[in-house]
């Protein structure tokens, strides 16, 4: 993950933008520098480590991280502040 962002926590939704602006992919942070997501290039649902060559694409295109809190809030305000 880019160092300017806070480290994600397990369960945080991560948002990616191929063009750096429009979100076009979402994953869930699984811990240990891994995400779980579905992609046609990865053969469906699976894990990717953000340290691998493939995972670097996701790390480089990460634009926002959400955090859903117990009361169900937090996600929208996090995204609008990103």
Secondary structure as GFF3:
##gff-version 3
##sequence-region A 1 82
A	DSSP	beta_strand	13	16	.	.	.	ID=ss1
A	DSSP	beta_strand	25	31	.	.	.	ID=ss2
A	DSSP	beta_strand	34	39	.	.	.	ID=ss3
A	DSSP	beta_strand	44	49	.	.	.	ID=ss4
A	DSSP	alpha_helix	53	60	.	.	.	ID=ss5
A	DSSP	beta_strand	62	65	.	.	.	ID=ss6
A	DSSP	alpha_helix	75	80	.	.	.	ID=ss7
###
